[in-house]
Amino acid sequence: MTTVNWWKTLRAVPSWVYPATLGVFLLVLPALQPGYSVTRQVELTLILALIVSGLNLSLGYAGQLAIGQVAMYAAGAYTAGIIAVAGVTDILVQLLAAGLAALVVGIVTGIPGLRLGSWSLAMTSFFLVLLVPDIVSIFEEHTGGQLGLSGIPGATLLGFELTPTHFYLTVVTVTILWFAAFRNIIASRHGIAFQVLKQSPVLASSVGMSVFRVKLSGYATGAIPAGLAGALFANLDLFVSLEAFGFHVATGALAASILGGSVSVYGAVLGAAVVEYASSQSDSFQEYSLVFFGLFLLIGGVLMSGGVAGVARTFVARLDRAAGLAGRGPSKAGDGEAIHRIEGGLLDATGVSKAFGGNQVLTDVSLRAEPGRVTALIGPNGSGKTTLLNLVCGYYRRDAGEITLDGTPIRTAATHRIARLGVARTFQTPLIPPGITVRDVVASGRYTVEGTSFAGAILRTPRFRAIQRRDRQRADEMLRLVGLEDVADTEAATLPLGMRRMLEVARALVAEPKVLLLDEAASGLDEGEVETLAGVIRRIRDAGCTIILVEHNFGLVLSLADEIVVLARGSVLASGTPSDIANDPRVRDEYLGASDADVRPDDSVTEPAARQETP
Ligand SMILES: Nc1ncnc2c1ncn2[C@@H]1O[C@H](COP(=O)(O)OP(=O)(O)OP(=O)(O)O)[C@@H](O)[C@H]1O
């Protein structure tokens, strides 16, 4: 068998089989009688892996810079220890209580940290770790203060005392179950939502996500495994002391996360294994642990971009390419793809004004976009086109004027609520999150269509599976529409600009919006790509969608638009049909900048003379 065939055989095996094999090996390990030190090493590694996985979830996937996992670990350990001393020795009850305690700490500290924005969460979580000794001292009577919490009775399960082997099996089982849950979350739309949010809150809200809720759910969910780890730790030595929750542990967890690859599920186990093994090897490692952790951070973060998991992914991608398993190139935009009827909405902006400080960007601008029509918004650079789109989407608050959708005023400035009303958009610079496939990028546009819970995602309920199937189906339809079905499994961020622009159109369209805002969707495309885009826009329009097209490509505008609104210095200079606009001398002077440009409606695709590159 050649190397290529070996690789193809390995890749044909479902990816969950590899971690499952490791899980089974750890479960049968006691039968090999490995000795106390090995089982203890495995237990400590898995406890650390649980903490690190929480960090991967909140920091790596959801992008929340916070290192409070150690405080949640402490909350879990003390909760389990205290209730055990009080007589509740059942490990299941302790795990539940510890997970809940950690979740509460995550929510209570996450709300102010995230509400205040910027670096607040990082600072809050930093102080949280500093607060642990004080809180332990305040409740000294229960926690044992500086002396530690001793006298914890051995754990039981449904009335039976756990032997050391039983306890080892409990640690392995809890870790396997959590990692299965973690993997299911990451592979679900919630995991994709975290990555969308990490790429850009603006993008997240444009597909209807509440940025605050998604951030909080990422941060708080990451607390749960730390709490479970705490409960297991309390039962390991039946003693809990402050030493286990210091900064060196927080830094060790961070080092393990970065070394294993923070944007990965199983990288947490790998990173934890390296850190735990190194810590157990010598006393000098313990003494200079911060220096070593710093080294691990450098190796994982700088030398190996994305840690060991990142290196492994690159390696796999290379072997896939060599074996011909990578996606094919783009196909022709699918003329045959049936596009559903879209209920377009009537978008009416009246007398809209907006100033940034002393800079009056829009003055008394009105625009009416109707279903089944393309309304183009054109004008020189800086005339306020994108600002108007941003006011429609709720990114900015208008100073004056009214914007209505089907007669209902859009009063809220919450972008995700406006997106849920049926307003979708693309961006001047495509916003495509790294690390997710083309299909998942499109499916992320359906985040608010048919809600699914975390529990549904973890347990893979029939409802969750049905919604996931529909997400994939609709995403594939959109990909066929824009001609990207052959690259559906490719990492989206690696696509060239033209394909990323098409991808944004597919993502915006997948939730069947009433109004589609296209912000310079043809910018940077070659002639063939512009033609493909024009075909797609016509089909969306014919399906009934309301389209507002901000575009510098005057030829494209003339060939596509049913109505054109020309902005100049923040005011409407002219509006009318393409031929009205093409023949309007004011437009030719102001916008085209050449009275002899002689642009006719049937002109080929050309850039206006006044076009300057936007930064
Ligand atoms: N958040 C902001 N803060 C301050 N000024 C802003 C902001 N957003 C836009 N502007 C200003 O508003 C004016 C209009 O910008 P806008 O991006 O809306 O123009 P545009 O017509 O879309 O230009 P282009 O064709 O280059 O994209 C510019 O002078 C810009 O500097």
PDBQT file of the ligand as one rigid body, heavy atoms in Angstrom, charges set to zero:
ROOT
HETATM    1  N1  LIG A 701     -17.464  55.916  12.725  1.00  0.00    +0.000 N 
HETATM    2  C1  LIG A 701     -17.124  57.064  12.127  1.00  0.00    +0.000 A 
HETATM    3  N2  LIG A 701     -16.579  58.074  12.837  1.00  0.00    +0.000 NA
HETATM    4  C2  LIG A 701     -16.235  59.235  12.247  1.00  0.00    +0.000 A 
HETATM    5  N3  LIG A 701     -16.392  59.491  10.936  1.00  0.00    +0.000 NA
HETATM    6  C3  LIG A 701     -16.924  58.518  10.183  1.00  0.00    +0.000 A 
HETATM    7  C4  LIG A 701     -17.323  57.253  10.729  1.00  0.00    +0.000 A 
HETATM    8  N4  LIG A 701     -17.830  56.486   9.734  1.00  0.00    +0.000 NA
HETATM    9  C5  LIG A 701     -17.753  57.244   8.613  1.00  0.00    +0.000 A 
HETATM   10  N5  LIG A 701     -17.217  58.452   8.871  1.00  0.00    +0.000 N 
HETATM   11  C6  LIG A 701     -16.975  59.539   7.931  1.00  0.00    +0.000 C 
HETATM   12  O1  LIG A 701     -18.158  59.686   7.189  1.00  0.00    +0.000 OA
HETATM   13  C7  LIG A 701     -17.852  60.054   5.858  1.00  0.00    +0.000 C 
HETATM   14  C8  LIG A 701     -18.589  59.139   4.905  1.00  0.00    +0.000 C 
HETATM   15  O2  LIG A 701     -17.997  57.833   4.996  1.00  0.00    +0.000 OA
HETATM   16  P1  LIG A 701     -18.664  56.598   4.278  1.00  0.00    +0.000 P 
HETATM   17  O3  LIG A 701     -17.797  55.440   4.539  1.00  0.00    +0.000 OA
HETATM   18  O4  LIG A 701     -20.083  56.503   4.659  1.00  0.00    +0.000 OA
HETATM   19  O5  LIG A 701     -18.568  57.039   2.765  1.00  0.00    +0.000 OA
HETATM   20  P2  LIG A 701     -18.766  56.164   1.477  1.00  0.00    +0.000 P 
HETATM   21  O6  LIG A 701     -19.580  56.960   0.536  1.00  0.00    +0.000 OA
HETATM   22  O7  LIG A 701     -19.268  54.825   1.824  1.00  0.00    +0.000 OA
HETATM   23  O8  LIG A 701     -17.279  56.093   0.958  1.00  0.00    +0.000 OA
HETATM   24  P3  LIG A 701     -16.538  54.906   0.179  1.00  0.00    +0.000 P 
HETATM   25  O9  LIG A 701     -17.114  54.870  -1.180  1.00  0.00    +0.000 OA
HETATM   26  O10 LIG A 701     -15.115  55.332   0.185  1.00  0.00    +0.000 OA
HETATM   27  O11 LIG A 701     -16.768  53.659   0.970  1.00  0.00    +0.000 OA
HETATM   28  C9  LIG A 701     -16.334  59.988   5.720  1.00  0.00    +0.000 C 
HETATM   29  O12 LIG A 701     -15.847  61.313   5.826  1.00  0.00    +0.000 OA
HETATM   30  C10 LIG A 701     -15.915  59.176   6.912  1.00  0.00    +0.000 C 
HETATM   31  O13 LIG A 701     -14.651  59.571   7.357  1.00  0.00    +0.000 OA
ENDROOT
TORSDOF 0
